């Protein structure tokens, strides 16, 4: 295990915020962060340069970046806009993609904030919250408990810059760090073809840009006083994950808590969905309510209709992509044939169905929704997937397709995650194992020799891509 000396020194009080910041933004620290985290990143910002392309100038440029961060002259490039659709009649979520250079700086800035605000870092992912809620809900079935489910309107977009900076200054005694964070907040997120002369038109007077390494922790810092108060209310259990709020307890306590959190958010420029909104439910726990994509009607725990329909649409898109691009792939990859392409399709589709394990973490739609008790729905979805496959003759030419199921995946993830049914990337340790994996997925041409370093880089890039897709499946839910 690698020991973070800066973290130890700061935690034990041997260095203060200004010295911590200086240590974390030396040229060597930035270069190390780039090589460890971003050298193989495929993401491109407004400069259209990915992690590999940036390597030719990384050392010289990051030395200059270090100097500018420390003398308060560093300026982020505009973040590249990526629109994430949320459904019909809903405005898309705007995600900002930084350049590789800026991702290095934001990564270090996140590490700095995490050390200064250790209790604010989001330790649990959404599925962990849901698991706790699901277990507690089952125990409360049949009681006179009331529950409140609601969320904060336009949470990230409504955060006030001035108030956030004041909160940061209470804990951070480092003018240089505050200056860098403030500049990140004011940096515009621009469409791909925006002209430089128009960048200023996209600046926002409030809001935290989404998609940055520091976005979540800044939002959490903004909410810490509210969360501290709400968790201290006697007789109330309070959960908040980003903008989703859930509270339960005695009916009078829950009613009072809703008004309390609404007032506290209002003073911070935030708005809670009203009582009449379809996104708010306040009432007995035995009625139907939703939280983080799950649908509770105790004792049954399932998912909303739009949630499983969205997953099935993603499966349909993958089947359609195979059907319409099959010939192009054969033409492009001469070392593949029809049988190999079909095998690769099912390997990738099955992994989307079952999810995967990497770094002892579970990824994918089924991993997130593993707390549901509605097995009938899973069998219904499995039949829908099988029906999609049956309509493509190429995929059924050899008889029954080797298709995995959501119902079996649900069981395996609960009781036997390492049993072999779920893809476990932690088993690919040696270079030979990684090469065999890449070959099975059609990601290497057998006639093109690769060095060990090239094999490892290609494997890591592919796994990162696959897990990002699975994470997107989870993130689409709520």
URBELFEN-V45436 format. One record per backbone hydrogen bond with DSSP energy under -1.0 kcal/mol. CO is the residue of the C=O (numbers start at 1). NH is the residue of the N-H. If there is no record, write none. Layout:
BEGIN
CO|NH  CO|NH
END
This chain:
BEGIN
3|5  4|8  5|9  6|10  7|11  8|12  9|14  10|13  16|20  17|21  18|22  19|23  20|24  21|25  26|30  27|31  28|32  29|33  30|34  31|35  32|36  33|37  34|38  34|39  38|41  41|51  45|48  50|54  54|57  57|61  58|62  59|63  60|64  61|65  62|66  63|67  64|68  65|69  66|70  67|71  68|73  68|74  79|190  80|97  82|95  84|93  87|90  93|84  95|82  97|80  99|103  100|104  101|105  102|106  103|107  104|108  105|109  106|110  107|111  108|112  109|113  110|114  111|115  112|116  113|117  117|120  121|123  125|128  125|129  126|130  127|131  128|132  129|133  130|134  131|135  132|136  133|137  134|138  135|139  136|140  140|143  145|285  146|249  147|283  148|247  149|281  150|245  151|273  154|158  155|158  156|208  159|207  160|164  161|165  162|166  163|167  164|168  165|169  166|170  168|171  168|172  172|174  174|178  175|179  176|180  177|181  178|182  179|183  180|184  181|185  182|186  188|79  190|81  191|194  195|198  196|199  198|201  199|202  200|203  210|96  212|215  214|218  215|219  216|220  217|221  218|222  219|223  223|227  224|228  225|229  226|230  227|231  229|232  230|233  233|236  237|248  239|246  241|244  243|152  244|241  245|150  246|239  247|148  248|237  249|146  250|254  251|255  252|256  253|257  254|258  255|259  256|260  257|261  258|262  259|263  260|264  261|265  262|266  263|267  265|268  265|270  266|269  271|153  274|277  277|280  281|149  283|147  284|287  289|296  291|294  293|304  294|291  295|302  296|289  297|300  300|297  301|373  301|374  302|295  304|308  305|309  306|310  307|311  308|312  309|313  310|314  311|315  312|316  313|317  314|318  315|319  316|320  317|321  318|322  319|323  320|324  321|325  325|329  326|330  327|331  328|332  329|333  333|336  337|341  338|342  339|343  340|344  341|345  342|346  343|347  344|348  345|349  346|350  347|351  348|352  349|353  350|354  351|355  356|363  357|425  358|361  361|358  363|356  364|368  365|369  369|372  373|375  374|378  375|379  376|380  377|381  378|382  379|383  380|384  381|385  382|386  383|387  384|388  385|389  386|390  389|392  392|395  393|396  396|399  401|403  405|409  406|410  407|411  408|412  409|413  410|414  411|415  412|416  416|419  423|357  424|427  425|428  427|429  430|434  431|435  432|436  433|437  434|438  435|439  436|440  437|441  438|443  439|442  445|448  451|455  452|456  453|457  454|458  455|459  456|460  457|461  458|462  459|463  460|464  461|465  462|466  463|467  464|468  465|469  466|470  467|471  468|472  469|473  470|474  471|475  472|476  474|477
END
